[in-house]
Structures are given as structure tokens and as C-alpha cells.
């Protein structure tokens, strides 16, 4: 490899390194990704909150009534915990498909699933910690 090629490679790497914080800020603002992940430097701007909670409701295909998921099976519980761990870092980018598939196996009579994840975050306007919700409705196939 020539000196000129090595220099181009170093310049390209420095350009990517310089541009990444702006890209990361966009991901945090647009998708509410945790500033603590994805090699962002935003971890210095916000405290790390460990608290994440979730409620899930299934819709009965026959009656249309929503029922809360209570006493989940070990498989549903494991996929819920995995989803919550992904959600802690990726927030709205975290996929709930594996959790929905596990719920469908446990409750084949349901045709839809509502998931509400609650987590604290800093309100940029007030500087106060507020509880934020990520609400999703998924079709169960």
C-alpha cells in the first residue's frame, strides 16, 4: 500500500469519525435512541435510567375485547425481557416481533397485541425527568 493510499484511508476514517456525532444526534432526536449506545458521545449529556416497564394487551378475535397479558408463560416472559432490553437502548427502533410471535403461540385466539413501554427521559424544554410511553399495536398472524 502506498503512502498516498494510506493517507486517503486515514482522511476517510477521520471524516467518518467527525460526521458520526451528527448522525447519532439525528438518531437520538428522530428515533429516541439512547444517547448511551451506538458509540455516541451523548452519554455525557443525560443520566442513564435503568427503569423500563411494559404492559401488554391482546384483542380477542371473536369478541374484540382487549385482555391484559397476566401470568405469562416462561417463553413469553423471556421474549418480553429480551424486547425490553433492546428497547432500553434502541427505543422505537427495537422490534417487538419476537414478543408478538410468543404471545400468539400462548394465545392463538388473539388477533392483535397492544404494547405500552414506559421509560423515564429528560424533557429538553424543562430539564425535568418525565415518564415517556412508546405505544404499539401489532397484528398477530
C-alpha positions in Angstrom: 0.0 0.0 0.0 1.4 3.4 -1.0 1.7 6.4 1.3 -0.9 8.3 -0.7 -3.4 5.4 -0.3 -2.7 5.2 3.4 -3.2 9.0 3.7 -6.6 8.7 1.9 -7.6 5.9 4.2 -6.7 7.9 7.3 -8.6 11.0 5.9 -11.7 8.9 5.2 -11.6 7.4 8.7 -11.3 10.9 10.2 -14.2 12.2 8.1 -16.4 9.3 9.3 -15.3 9.9 12.9 -16.1 13.6 12.6 -19.5 13.0 11.0 -20.8 10.2 13.3 -21.8 12.5 16.2 -24.1 14.4 13.9 -25.6 11.2 12.6 -26.0 9.9 16.2 -27.7 13.1 17.3 -30.2 12.7 14.5 -30.9 9.1 15.6 -31.5 10.2 19.1 -33.8 13.0 18.1 -35.7 11.1 15.4 -36.0 7.6 16.9 -35.4 8.4 20.6 -32.3 6.0 20.6 -30.5 6.1 23.9 -27.6 8.5 23.8 -25.6 5.9 25.7 -25.4 3.4 22.8 -24.2 3.2 19.2 -20.8 4.8 20.0 -22.4 8.2 20.6 -20.9 10.9 22.8 -24.3 11.8 24.1 -23.8 9.7 27.2 -22.3 12.7 28.8 -25.5 14.7 28.3 -28.1 12.6 30.1 -28.3 10.2 33.1 -28.7 6.5 32.4 -32.1 5.3 33.5 -32.5 1.6 34.2 -36.2 1.6 34.8 -38.3 0.3 32.0 -41.8 -1.1 32.3 -44.2 -2.7 30.0 -47.9 -3.5 29.7 -49.4 -5.8 27.0 -53.0 -6.4 26.0 -54.3 -8.9 23.5 -57.5 -8.5 21.4 -59.8 -11.5 21.3 -60.6 -12.1 17.6 -64.2 -13.3 18.4 -65.3 -10.5 20.8 -62.9 -7.7 20.0 -62.3 -7.2 23.8 -58.9 -6.3 25.0 -57.4 -8.6 27.7 -54.3 -7.8 29.7 -51.4 -10.3 29.5 -51.1 -11.7 33.0 -49.0 -14.6 34.3 -47.1 -15.0 31.0 -45.5 -18.4 30.2 -41.7 -18.7 30.6 -41.3 -18.3 26.8 -43.4 -15.1 26.6 -41.6 -13.8 29.7 -38.2 -14.5 28.1 -39.1 -12.7 24.9 -40.7 -9.8 26.8 -37.4 -9.4 28.8 -35.3 -9.5 25.6 -37.6 -6.9 23.9 -37.3 -4.6 27.0 -33.6 -4.9 27.0 -33.4 -3.9 23.3 -36.0 -1.2 23.9 -33.8 0.2 26.7 -31.1 1.1 24.2 -32.9 1.4 20.8 -36.3 2.5 22.0 -38.6 2.9 18.9 -36.2 1.1 16.7 -36.5 -2.1 18.8 -38.6 -4.7 17.1 -41.4 -6.4 19.1 -42.0 -9.1 16.5 -40.5 -12.0 18.6 -42.5 -11.0 21.6 -45.7 -10.8 19.4 -44.9 -14.3 18.0 -44.5 -15.7 21.5 -47.8 -14.2 22.6 -49.6 -15.6 19.5 -48.4 -19.1 20.4 -49.6 -18.6 24.0 -52.9 -17.0 22.9 -53.9 -18.2 19.5 -57.4 -16.7 19.9 -56.0 -13.2 19.9 -55.6 -11.2 16.6 -53.8 -8.1 17.8 -51.4 -7.0 20.6 -51.1 -3.6 22.2 -47.7 -3.0 23.9 -47.0 0.1 26.0 -43.4 0.6 27.2 -42.9 3.3 29.8 -39.4 4.8 30.5 -38.0 7.9 32.0 -36.2 10.5 30.0 -35.1 14.1 30.3 -37.5 16.7 28.8 -35.3 19.0 26.7 -37.6 22.0 27.4 -37.8 21.8 31.1 -34.8 19.7 32.1 -37.2 17.6 34.2 -37.4 13.8 34.2 -40.6 12.7 32.6 -42.2 9.3 32.0 -42.5 8.7 28.3 -44.6 6.0 26.6 -44.0 4.0 23.4 -47.3 2.6 22.3 -47.6 0.0 19.6 -50.3 -2.1 18.1 -49.2 -5.2 16.3 -51.3 -7.7 14.2 -50.9 -11.3 15.4 -50.6 -13.6 12.4 
